């Protein structure tokens, strides 16, 4: 079967919602994890993003594993922290979910740019996505390190070749952006409903 680097996460997305349409914790985190190998192909440019995403996934997974039946729904962790007034702590799962969602926004935007702007370099595509998604939430330091990292972005054609595998990479990127975006949007709407969608980086 023809596969690209996106095949595992496209498969995984079919299981993110329960039959009643609720976002499930483990399948959502698994999909985010399956995106990490895609980031490896960027090399040093995405090291910061990857470690950030990895850390947030681990935090949420640990919480989930502590009581899988209690935390089967992704938002149950946040609701509990909101009740306990711990949601705004920098080490909270709420904060973890917020930053994980923002990092995924950045990636969806980036892959959308790679599809829509064939003439852009990888650095242009990365910088544009960063400006549209993460930049306004980052402080000066994070912003500066990000800008430096983007200069290390790989050659776009080589990158596309590496992630293509044996499949139709453009079709898979399109599917990834279209299918994943609604999950992220729902996360933002849920976090906004409890007043926690606008926390900035310390």
N, C-alpha and C positions, 0 to 999 in steps of 0.2 A: 504493500500500500504506500502511495506517495505521502511523505510526511515532511513537514517543516518543523522548525524549532517551536512553533506555536501549537502544534497538534495536541500535546498533552493538556495545555490549558483550555483549548477549545472543547476538548472532550469533557474536562472537569466542569466547565461552565453549565453543562446540561444538568448538573446536580446541585447547583448553588441554592435553588429555591425548593422548599418543601412542596408537596402537592397542593397545599393551601396557599402557596405563594410567599411563604415566610423565608427570609434570608437565613440560611443555616451557617453556623460558625465554622465547623470543620471544612466543609466543601469550599467555602469562600476563601479561607486561609490557604487551603491546598492549591487553589487556582493562583493565588498571589505567589505562592512558593514556586509554582511551575513557570512563573515568568522570570525567576532569578537566572536560569541558564541563558535566557535571552540577553540579560544584562552582562553576563560574562563575556559575551561576544564584543562588547564595547571596550573591553580592557579597562585601563586605568580611569578613563573618563567617567565611568559609572560606579567606581569603587565606593564613593561616599553614599550614593543613592542605594546601592546594593546593601551596604552594611546597615543603613537606616531602615530599609524595608525588612531585612532579615531580623533586626532587633525587635521591631514592632510585631512581626509575625510570631516570634518566639514568646514575647510577652503575652500575646492573646492566646497562643496555644497552651501555655502553662496554665493560664486561668481556666481554659476550657477543660484541660486534662484533670484539673483538680475536682471537677464534678460534671462529667460530660452530659448527664441527663438534665442537670440544672441549666447548663449553658449551651444547650443544643441550638438555640436561636442566637444569632450573632448579637442582637441588641440587648439581650438579657444582662450581659455583663455591664453595659453602659447604664441600664435602668437601675441596677443594683448600686452602682457607684453614685448615681444621681441621688438616690434615696439616702445613701450614707454620707452625702456631701464630700465625696473624695474624687469626684470626676475631674476636677480641675488640676489635680496633682500631676506633676510632670511624669510620674511613673505609673499613671493610671491606665487602665485598658481603654478608657474613653480617648485619652490622648494618643494612645497607640493606634486605635482605629482611625482617628482623625488624620494622623500623619501618614498612615498606610494608604488611606484613601487619596490623600493629596499626592503622594508619590505615584500612585497608579494613574491619577488624572494627568500627571506630567507625562507618563509613558504613553497613554492613549493619545494625547495631543502630539507627542513626538512621532509616533508611528503614522498618525494621520498626516502630519507634515511630510513624512517620507513618501507617502502615496500621492499627496496633492501637489507637492512642489518638487518635481523631478530635477529641476535645475539648481536646487539649493545644495550647499555642502552640508555635511553632517553637523558641523559646528553651528551653522545657521539654523538648521532644524531644531537642534537642542536648545539653542539660546531663545528662539522664538517660543518654544513650548514652556521653557522655564519662566519667561516673562509673563506668559498667560496664566500659569498655574501656581508655582511655588513662590515666586519672587516676593509677592506682597506679604507672605507670611514669615519670610526669613529676615533675620537681623543682618546687620552689615557683614559680620564675620562669615556666616553661612553663605550669604550671597557672593562674597568675594571668593571663597573656596570653590564655590560652584562654577563661577565664571572661569577660574583658572582651569578647573577640571575639564570644562567643555572644550578647551583648546586642545585637549588630548584625544578628542573624538576621532575614531578611525575613518578611513576613506569610505565613503558611502557605498560605492560599487562593490568593494571587497566585502563590506559588512553584509550587504544584501545577499551576496553570493554565499557567505558562510551560513546565514540563517535560513537560506532557501531549502537546504536539504534536497529532497527529491520531489517536493510538492510545488504548488503554485503559491509563491510567497505573497504576491499582491492580494490574491483572493483571501488568504489566511489573515493577513493584516487587516483587511477590510472587515472580515468576520470578527476578529478580535476587538477592534474599535467599536463596532456596532453592538456586539453582544455584551461587552464588559461595561461600556459607558452607563447603561441604565442601572446597573448594580451600584456603581459609584455615586450616581445621582441620588439613588435612594438612601445611601449612607449619609450624604450631605443633608438631605431633607430630614432624615431622622435626627441627626445631630443638631440641626437647626431647631427642630421642634422642642429640644430640651435646652436650647440656648447655648450650645457648645460647638458651633461650627466655625467660630471666628477666633479661636485661641491662636496666639502667635507663638513663635519660637522664643524661648527665653534668651 
